Amino acid sequence: MQKANYTSTTTASGGQGKYPLSTQTLDFIQQQVMILQLLGYIGGSKYILRQPDGTNTGLAFIDGEVLTLAAKPIPSANIRYVNVTTKKTDIKADGETYTEARTYRIAALSSSASGESYEYSKFAVLESNQTLGEKIRQMPQTVLNYLQDILAEKMPLLSKEGVTQSQLDALTTPCVVSCTKSVKVGDSTNYGVEVLPTGTAKSVRQTVYLPDGRKYTRYYNGSTWIGGSGWKLEGENLNLECKIVAGTVYIRHGKLPEGCKIIMLRKKRRSRWRSTGGGKAYTKNRGKRIKRAPKRQYVHYKGVVLNTSTAGTWYVPKCISVANTKLDHDMLNKELGGLCRPFVVKKADDASGNEVYRMTGVRNAITVKKSAHTQNSAYTQIGFQVVSYNADGSVAVGGNILKLKYHLRRLRTRIQQGIDKNNHPVYIYKYKYYRAFSIE
């Protein structure tokens, strides 16, 4: 790079630190700037550093020149060219006009060519370091997918009709097979099978691709198929997520295995004492109590089955099935608030006019006036679970229980009763009970 000695130049007359501001000096500076522009060739001869967004201008590099891109129009499918407009202006100074002393060049995106034009398709759009860094982090997986695709291309591709289960079990050599009218996998008789080694001797992974995009896998350890001949749908998840918005319960599930249902549970409590006496009890047992282990477990509440939704989508669950439709038909199509409403029963008010409630699973009554056999608030424990059933009705597999609490709480409200002698409002406080949910 050329350099001008602005601060320590000496003159023949003994001047120190003087430098003439002349047209030669300005041209010298401009030449250095133009040299810096040539560094842009590192990225190519034509590219866009920053796209315009309708408000802010962009920046383009064209054959060694950095130009501003007009804020409008913005990139779209209609853009075909980058047009460059040159404008020269005069300068007036000291009563004299200097003709075409300055040249302005600006580029703009356009759907048609005009004057100095360049094809937009020949411009590359540079990405930020942050975007490039993210792509680099994802590169190992990208390379792995690429190698798998290449391997699949190199493996023998077979087409087979009427493949049986035993033939599918015997397929342990790396290959790709297109099967038609074959043994069912995931309710489909047409699918593709990919067999790949897993890294240990004679062990492979079979992957079946269904026409609707589903993918099933299973593993062979060299002597037998792990877990029998059963397939696992990729992306299956038996766990549930929950959130509560403005008192409404939302749940979300992943891709559920075939035949799975979402059921509603209630935690059932039982006293540690059992009464053995009764009208038909033996004389020696009447009036006696025997200790037993207290019961604390979740049970299926009235056979309630909840609806499912698209995997990964939040939704409000509703009841779609109950064990006894004649007795509990009014629970169908109800949300969780309606399903839990029978847990709370309102009793007659006490002598002071306070509301009294009873809640399932709670021994004491619930009322504002607390005593030995009453309490101010209460809750019962409920839950959701993804389960599948065996042919005999027993649970084959179940995910983690999503645990919630159904509360009966009191809310204190302030009511104005009048004005005192100092003209100040007089208030009294009353309690009202309301129901709410929380996540354990």
N, C-alpha and C positions, 0 to 999 in steps of 0.2 A: 504494500500500500504506500502511495506517495504521502509525504508529510510536509506541512507548511510550518515554519518557525515563527509563530505569531508573537511570542512574548520576549524573545531575546535577540531579535534581528538588529544589527548595527548598520549605520549609514556612514557614507564618506565624510559627512560633516560632524560625525561623533554622536549621532543620535543613538539611543539605546531603547529597545523594546518597542520600536515603531514598525508597523507593517501597513502597506498601502491598501485601502479598500478600493479596489478597481474592478473593472469587468473581467480582467484576467484572474483576479482572486476568486470572484464568484464562479467563474467557469471552472476553476481548479476544484472548488468544493463540489460543484455539480458532477464533475467527472468521477469523484470518489463515490458519490451516492449511486451513480450508474454502475460502477464496478460492483458495489454491494448487491445491486439487483441481480447481477449474474449468478449469485449464490443460489438463486431460485431454481437453476437448472438441476440441482440435486434431486428435486422431486419430479423432473421431466420438463417438457417444453410447454405443456398446456395442462393446467389443473386449477381447481377452485379451492382456495384456502378457507373461505367462509361463505356460506350461502346467504343471500339476502332473505329476510323474513317479513317483508312488507313494511317494516318500520325502520330497521337498521340496515345499513348498506353491507354488501358482501365484499369479498376480495378475491381477485383472480390473477394468475400468473400466465402471461402469454408471450412466448418467445423472448424471454429475458426482460420482460417489463411487468411490473406490478401495477395493476389497475383496480380502481374502485368499481364494484358492481352496484348498479342502481338498486335501491330498496325494492322497487317494483319493476316488472312482475317477479313473482316468486317461482321457484321450480315447480313444474307440473308436467303432465303428459303431453301438453301442447308445445312445450319449449323445444325448438329445433336448432336455434343459432345463438351465438354470443356476438352481438354487434358492438363495434367500437366507434365512438363518435369523437372527432377531433375539433376543438374550438380554439381559435386564437383571439386574444384581446389586446387592446392598446393600453398604454400607461401614460398618464399625464403627470408631469413633474417640472417644476421651475418654469411654468408657462410654456412648456413644449410637449408635443405629443410624440410618443415613441410607438410606431406602428407595429402591431403583431409582436409585442415584446414578450408576451406569455402564451404558452400553449397548454391547454387543458385536454386531457384524454380520459374518457370514462366509458366503461363497458356496461352493457345491459343485456339481460336475457330476452329472447324474442322468439315468436313463432314463425317469423319470416326473415329472410336475409335482406340487409340494407347496408350499402357502402362497404366498409371494412368488416367482413363477417367471418366467423369461424363456426364449424359444426359443433354443436353442444355435445354430441356423442363422443367426440374425441377428447373431451375434458375429463380428467379424473377428479374425484372429490376426496380430498385428504381427510383422514379420520384423526381424532384427537388421541393424545398419548393414553388417556384413560380408556378409550374404546379399544385401542390396540393392546393395552395391558390385559384387559378382560379376555380378548381373543387368545392371547398367549396362555393365560391360565386355563382356558378351555381346550387348548391344543392337544394335550394327551388323550382326552376322550375322543376328539375329532380324528386323531391318527388311528386310535383303536377301532373306531367305526369304519374308517377307510380300509384298514387291513382286513376287517371282517368281511366287508363287501368284496374285496379282491379275492379273499379266500373262497367266498361263496361262488365267485365266478370261475375259479380254478377247479372247484370240486365238480364231480360228475353230476349232471342234472338229469333226473329220471322222471318219467311219467308213468304212473301205475294206476290201474282201475281195480276196484274191489279188494283193497288191502285189508287183511284181517288183523285182529288184535295180536295174534301170535307173530305175524310178520312184522308188525310195528315194533313189538318187543325185541325182535331179533335184529332190528336195524341199529347197529352200534358202530358202523363204519362211517367216518365223515362223508357226508353227501347232502344233496338237496333233492327232495322228491316231491312231485306234484301228484297228490292223491285225489281221485274222483270216485264217487259211489263206494266209499270205503267205510270202515268201522267208525262210528260216531265219536267225535271229540268235541265237547262243548256244544252239543245239539246240531253239529254240522257234519255232513259226509264228504264235503269237498274242502280241501285245505292243502297247505304246503307244509312240508316237514324239513327242518334243518337240523343236521346232526353235527356237532362240533366237539372236539376234545376239550377236556377241562384241566389238563396239565399233569394228571397222574396216569399211571399205566392203565390202559384199556378203559378208562372212565370217560364218559361222554355226557353231553347235555342234549336232549331232544327238545326242540322248540317247534310248536305247531302254530301256524298263522292262519286265522280264520278269515273268510271274505269280509266280515264286518269290522275287521281291525283288531279283534281280540287276540291275545297271545297266551298260549299255555306252555308250560315247561315241566320237565321232570329230569331226574339225574340217575345215571347208571354208574355204579362204583366198581365195575369190572366183573362182578359176579351176579348182581341182582339190581333191580330198580329200587331206589330208595323210596320207602313208603308204599311199596307195591306198585301196581300199574296205574295209580291215580295221577291225574294231571293237576297242576296248580295254575290258576289264572293269575298272570302277572299283574301286580297292582292291587291284589286283594288286601283288605284291611278290615279287621273286626272291631276296631276302636271307634268311638264316637267323640265328637267335640260339642261343646255347648256354650251359648252366650244368652244373656238375658237383657232385652232392650225394652224399656218402658213397661216392665212387668210381663212381657211376652217371652216365652222360652223358645229359642231357636237351636236346632241341632244340625250337625254336618257329619256325613260319613264318607268313607272312601269307596272304592270299587268293592262291592259285596260279592262273596262267592254265591254260586247258584243255590237256591233253596233257603237262603238265610232270611231271617225276619228280625225286626226290631220290636222288642216286647217291653212292657212297663212292669216294674217291680215295686213292691212295698216291703219295707223292713218290718218284720213281725217280731214283736217282743212277747215274752212269756215270763210269768213270775217264777221265782226259784222255789215257791211253795206249791204243793199240789194237795187239794182237799180230797181225801179218800172217802169221807162220810157222805151218805145220801140215803134216800128213801129205800133203795134196794141194796144197800151195802150190808156187809156182814156186821153183826153187832160189835165185834172187836175193833172194826175200822171206823165206826161212826164217831164224828166229832174230832177226828185226828187229822193232822196235816203232816205230809212227808216232804222233805227237801228233794229238789231235782235241779238239774243244770238249767240255768236261765237260757232261753232261746233267743239268739240274736242272728237272724239270717234274712236275706231277701227272698221273697216268694213272688211268683207270677201273679199279678193283681188281676183277678177276674178274667184271665185269659186275654187281656188287652194286647192287641197287635197294632203297631203304628205303621203309617205309610212310609215309604222310602222316596228318595228323590235322586237327581243326577249327582254323581260322585263329585265331592268337593264344593257343593252348593249349600248355602245356608237356607233353611226352610223351617216353617212352623209345623211340627208333627201333629197328625190327627189320627184318631182311632178308626181302624178299618175292620176290626174283627174283635169279638168277645166270645167267651166260652159259652155263655147262656144268652142267646139272642132274645128269647122271650122275656127274661127277667131284666136284662141290661140293654135292651135295644136303644134306649134313649142316650147311651154313651157313644153310639156310632157317630162318626164324623165330628166329634168334639175335640177341641184342643186340650192341652194339659190342664188349663184352669178349670174347664168343665169336668174333666175326669177326676180331679182332686176335690171338687166341691163337696161330695158326700162325706169326706173325711171330717168336716166340721158341721155340727148340728147345733142350732140355736135352741136354748131352753127358755123357760119362763124367767122374766126378770126377777131379781131378788127384792127383798122388802124395801130397799133404798132406791129401787128403779134402775139399778145397774144391769147391763146386758150380761147374760150367762151363756157360755158355750161349752160344748163337749167336743173333744178331738180324738179321732181314732188313734189308739196306741198310747194315750196319755191318761193316767189314772185320775188326776185332779180336774176339777172344773176350771174354766178360764173366765175370769171376771176382773173388774177393776179393783174390787175390794178383796185384798189378799188375806187368806186365813190358813188354818191348818190343812184344809182340804181344797184350797183354790190356789191358783197362780195367775199372774198377770198376762203371760203370753206362753205360747207352746209351738211345737213343730212336730211333724211326722216325716220320716225319711222315705224317700222314693228313689227310683233309679230307672235307667234305660240300659238295655243290653242287646247286642247282636248275637243271635243264636241260630243253630240249625238243628233239626231233629232227626233221630233214627226212625226206622219204619214202625217201631213199637211206641213211638211218642216220646221217648226219652231224649234228653239233650245230648247231641253228638259233640258239638263244639260251641263255645261261647267266648265272646270277647270280654274286655274289662267292663265292669259296671260303671256307668256314668251316674254318679251319686248327687242327688239334690235334696233340698229340704223345702217342705211346704209349710209356711209359717202362718200363724194367726197372731197378729201384733196389734198393739193399741197405739192410737195416734191422738195426741192432745191438741184440742182446738180451742181457740179463744173467742168468746162471744161477748159482745158489749151488752150490758144490762141497763145502762143509763148514764147519768152524769151526777157527780157528787156536788156538794155545796160550793166547792172551788171551781166548778165548771170543768172538772176533769172527768174523762170517761171512766166508767167502772166496768171491769171485765170479770167474767167467771170462766173457769176452765172445765171442759168436758172431754171425755174420752170416747173415741170411736174405734171399733175394731176393723181391721182390713186384712186381706190375705196377700201373701207375697211368696216368691221363690228365691232361693239362693243356691249357689253351687258349693258343694263340700270341698 
